[in-house]
Amino acid sequence: MERMTTLYRPDTTGFPDISLPIYQRSIGHFYREGNRLEYNPDGRNFVELYWCIRGEGEVMIQGRSFRFSEEQVFFYLPYEPHSLQSIGMPWEYRWITFDGPGAKDFMLTYNFPRTCFHAGKCPEELFLEQEKLLRDMSQFAWREMVAVICRILALAGGVMNESTSKGRLVTEMIRICRENFQDPGLNVNTLADRLGMCRSSLLRAFREEMHMPPSEYLMKLRIQNALSLLRDHRFTHAEIAARSGFADPAYFSRLIREKFGMPPSEFRKK
């Protein structure tokens, strides 16, 4: 048994009369029970992203075969030859396609791997929201469709999984940093002591989830706060340093100069 629903833009040979970086072309939902092969040797003139809900299949990406299974995502760029074949039954997935002069570059900016990769549970509510917008076709709807595509792509990049011990640990570390970055004594060692973790385990967990060490995240929070306060002329540079977790005002000034090529006083003027 096979069920497929697909919704297309009314005119797929042209673009809507509104200037946007990309345009939603189609969106669909596929459910298969039984073997089936879909093969397109020439590819198509749009970006196509698939998100597996359940089951398993085999896909070809850039001439290589990959297993495509539950909670995984993969995509094709324009004119890439591709094929899909079901393996585990039933096989269910959703897809979206978008085009436009900048569609390929837009997709590549997300730097997703050119393979099937884990992304978590399919956000089916966003696909359904996109269907409603594609039927609306108002100027607002075309703009909002770009936003929904971005939301789907953001989720495809993965979110913090708080159901795992690592996810809960990193979430707690982020909370502590956000609430206590003004304390100049807060650092990786005090974080480890507070959480009852060895320093190396804490560093490894944070790097895997955030792609940066906790010290860098903490520094970003402090600089972020300092830049906001520099717009407020009520505070001296020393007060801003203290309110942002820098114990030494001179170090704070050097840091701003290194990052922005000017001292805090000049940054404040600009």
N, C-alpha and C positions, 0 to 999 in steps of 0.2 A: 504493500500500500504506500502511496505517496501523496502528500499534500503540500502545496506550495501557494503562498500568497506573495504577490509582487505589486508594488505601486510605483508607477513611473511619473517623471515630470512630463507634462503633456507634449512638449516639444523637446525631444532629446537631441535634435540636430542643431539647436541654437540655445542661447542662454536667455534667462529672463531679463526684462528691461530695467535692470538695476545693477550698479557697479559693486561687485563683491569679489573677494579673493578666490572663492570656490562656490560651486552651486550643487545642491543636492540633485542627483540624477534619478536614483531609484532606491528602494528599500524593500527587504523581503524576509520571509520566514519559510524555512524548509524543514519538512519532516519526512523521513524515508524509512520504510521497512522493506528491506531487500536490496540486492546489489544493483548498483547503477554507476555508470561511468559518464562523466561530463568532461569533454576534452575540447579545448580551444587552442589550436596551434599558433594562432596569430595574435592572441590577446585581444583586448578591447581598449577603446580610447578613453578610459577613465580609471580612477583609483577604486578598488573594491576591497572592502574589509569584511572578514568573516569572524563570527564569535560562536563557538560551540556551546550548546546547552547540555547535550548528553549524547552518548554513543561515541563512535570512533570512525574515522575515515582516513584516507591517504590522499595527500595533496602533493603537487609538484610545484616547487618554487625555484626559479632560476635553474631548471634542469635537475634539481635534486628532489628526492621523495622524502616526505615527513609524515609521521602520524599526527593526526589532528583530532584531539579528544576534548572531553568536558573541561570547561573553564579556560580553554586555549583560544588564542587569536592568531590570525595571520592575514596578510594583505598582498594584493597584486598592484603593481604600478601599470600605467598605460602601456599597452602593446606587449605585455609580457605573456609568453605562452604559458598555459596552465591547464591542470586537470584536477578533478576531484572524484574520488571513488569511495563509497561507503564500505566499511568493514564490520564494525559492531552495530547491531541493530537493536532498537531503532536509532537512527542518527538524526539529530535535530540541531539546527543552527540558524542564526539570523545574520543578515548582511546589510551593508549600506554601500552605495557607490556615490562618488562625487567627481565632478569634472571642472573645467575652467582652465584658462591659460596657465595658472600657477598651481594646479592640483598636485602634480608630481612633486614639485619642490616643497609645497605645503606639507605633504605626507612625510617627506624625507627629513624635515626639520625635527620631527619627533624622535628620530634616531632609534626606531624600533629595530630589533634584529630581523634579518631576512630568513626567518624560520617560523615554525609554530612556537609560540611562547605562552607561558601561563599568565593569565590576567585576572583570574577570579570569576565569580559568578556573573553571568551575562546580565547587564542592566536593561532588561526587557522593557521597563517602563520608559526609558529614553527612546528606544526604537518605536514604541507605540506613540510617544509624543511627536516623534519626527513624522510619522505617518499622518497625524492630524495636521501638522504644519504644511506638509506637502499637498494636502487636499485644500488647505486654506489659500495658499498662493498669493497672499497679500504682500505688500512691500515689507511690512513687519515680519511676516512669516518667513520670507526668504532670508532676512537678516538673522532671525532667531534660529533658522536651520543651521547656519554656520556655527552658532553658539552651541547647539546640541551636538553637532559633529565634534566640536572641541571637547565637550564634556565626555562623550563616548571615548575619544582618543585619550583623554586624561585618565579615565578609569582603566583603559587598556594597558596603560603604563604601570598599573599596580597601585594598591593602596595598602596602608598599614593594617596588617591582620592582627587585631587585638585578641583573637581567640587563641593565639599561640603565646608561649611564655616569652619569646623574643619580642613579639609585637607589643605585649604589655609592658615589658621592660623599657623599650625605646619610648613608648608613649609616656611612661612615668618620668623618664629622663628629660623629655621635652618639656613636660609640665614643670618640673623643678627648675629647669633653666629659664623658662619664661617668667616664672614667679620670683626668681631670686637672682637674676642676672646683675642687679644693682649691687650685690654683695661681692666685693673684690676678692673675697676668700673662696668663692665658688670656682672650682676647677675640676679636672677629671678625677683627681685623687679624692677630693671631698665628695664628689658624686658617687664614686665607688664605695666609700665608707658609708654614706647615707643609705645606699641601696643594698649594702651587705654583699657586694660583688667584688671579685678580683678585677683589677684594672684592665688586664688583657681581654677578659671575657666581655667586659662592658664596651671596650673600644671596638671589638670585633662585631658585636651585635649592632652597635650604632652605625658603623660603616656600612654594613650590609643593607640596612634599611634606608639610611639617609645619604649614602654615598659621600660622606664627609666625616671627619672625626668630631667628637663632641666639643672639643676645644674650638674648632672652627665655627660650629653652630653657635656656641656661646659668644664668640667674638662678633659674629654677624648681628646677634641680638643687641649687643652693646653699642656697636657702631650705628645700627639702625636707630636706636634710641637717641644717641648723641646727635645725629644729623637732624632729627626732629627738634631737639632742644636748641640747636644752633639757630633756628629760625626765631626763637623767642629771646628777645634782647634783655629780658629781665635777669637772665642768668649769666654769670661770668663763665669763662672757660673752665676754671677750676671747679665751679659748681656743676657744670655739665659733666665733667669727667667723673666727679663723685657720684652723681645721679645715674651714671651709665656703667658703673662698676670698675672704673679705672682709678686705682689708688694713687697713681702718680700723674699729675696734670702734665708734666713735661713729656712723659711717655705718650699720653693721649694726643698731645700736639704733634709729636713726631709721627705717630700712626696716621693721623689725618693728612699730614704733609706727604707721607709715603704713598698713601692710597689715592689722593686727589691732586697731588702736585702743588698744593698750597696750604698754608697754615689755617687753623680754625678761623682766625680773624678775617682772612681773605675769603674763605668759603662762606662765612656769614654774610659778607657784603654782596657776594654774587647770588 
